[in-house]
Amino acid sequence: MKAAPRPCSIADTLALVGEKYSLLVLREISLGVRRFDRIARNTGAPRDVLTARLKRLVDAGILEKTAYSERPKRYEYRATPAGEELAPVLLTLMAWGDRHLNPDAPPVLLEHDCGEVLAPRVVCAHCGGATDPDRLRHHTRAPGWTTTGPVGD
């Protein structure tokens, strides 16, 4: 019998938004693209796959679906507050890709309202300190688990 994987919010989140087209839908929504045809065009997602991803994101409360036309019935999608909270995840993924995959020519630059190109950084909300790995300590709260794996393994 296969052992259960580590309980983890990362795994739970990836089960919901970790598929390529889900993240690209969130990118498009964050850029103000809200209609199915434009989302399909800009992501390259097959229409059936996009329909399934949008439904899943709406069902999970990450997006909301609103009619913008009655005849024919057409919808647009907007981020809910939970969906908006994923924006920093997209920004840090983009920054990683810019540094490691497109260092000479990032395909998109985001300018902060201070006038500089945005360089996102995750910091502690309490003290403002960096979240570098050497400054973090893990405390496992899942019963039967330690930071290195299941108890007794």
N, C-alpha and C positions, 0 to 999 in steps of 0.2 A: 504494500500500500504506500502510495506517495505521500510524503509529509506535507502538511499545509505550509504555504509560504508565509513569510513574516507579515503580520498585520502592519499596514502602513498607509498613511494618508496619501503618499505619493502614488502608490499602486491604485488606490481608490480613485484618485483624480485622473490618472492615466486611463483607467477603464472607461472614464466618461469623455475626456477630451484629448486623449493621447494619440488618436489616429490623425494622420496627416491632414485630411480634408476638414476635420473638426477645427484644428488650429488655423487652417487657412480661412475657413468661414469666419472665425473670430477676428482674424486680421482684417478681412474685408469689412466686417461690421464696424471695427474700430476706425477704419478709414472713411466711413460714411456710406459704404455700399450696402444697400439694404434689400434690394430686390433680387429674386431668384435668378433671373436671366443674367444679370450682371455678376452675381456671385459665381454662377456657373462659368461664365466667360473668364473671369479673373482668377479663378482657382484651377480651372481645367478639370474639375471634378465631373465624372459622368453623372447625368441627371438623376438616375436612380440612386446612386451613392449619395449625391447631395441631398436628395429628398430624405433619405434615411438619417443622415447626419443632422439636418435641420430639425427633424422630428425629435431626435434624441436630445438635442440641445434645448429645445422648447420644453419637452417633458421633464427635463432635469432642472428647469427654472433658470437656465443660463441665458436663453433668448426668449423674447416674446414675439408672437406672430400676430400682426394686425392687418386687417383688410384695408387696402387703400383704393380699391375699385370694386363696385358691386356687379357691374355688367361689362366685361366678364369679371368674375370673382378673382381678385388678385391680392396677394399678400406681400408685406414687407416684414423684415426681421430687425429687431433692436435688442441690444444688450440690456438685461436686467441689472440691478445692482450687483448680483453675484457674477454676472458676465463681465461687468466693468472691472471687477476685482482681478480678473485674469489679464488685464492690460500689462501689468509689470512683468508677468511671465513671458508674454510675447516680446516685450522690449528686451528682456535679458536674453531670450533665444536669438533675437535679431542681432544683438550686440556680439554674442558668441560667434554667430555665423559671419558677421563682418570681420571679426578678428582672425578667425581660423579658416574660413572658406573663401572670403572675398576681401582680403586685406588691402589689395591695391585699388579696388573700385567697388565699394559697397553699393548695391543697387538702389538703396533709398537712404537718405539722410534725414534725420528728425532734428529739428531745431527747437530748443527750449525757449520759453518766452524771455529768457535773459539774453537771447541772441546767439548763444553758443550751440554747437552741435551736441545733442544729448548723448551723454555717456552714462547709461543707467548703472546704478550701484545699489546693492541690497545692504541696508544698515539696520542695526538694532533700533527698534522704535523707542526703547527706554533711554538709552545713552547716546545713540547716534554712531556707535562704534561699528567698524567694519565687520563683516561676517566671514572673514577668511577662515579656512578650515582649522588653523592652529588656535583660533580664538573661540572655538565652539566645543561644548561638551554634550554628549548624547546621554539621555536618561530614558531607558526603555520602560514603558508602562504596560506593555502588553503582557498578560499573564503567561508564564512559561517561556519567556524570551529574555535573552541578554543582548547587549549591543553586537555580539559576534554570532548569535544564532540561538537556536532552541536550547533550553536548559537540558543538560545531560547529553548533548551531542558532541 
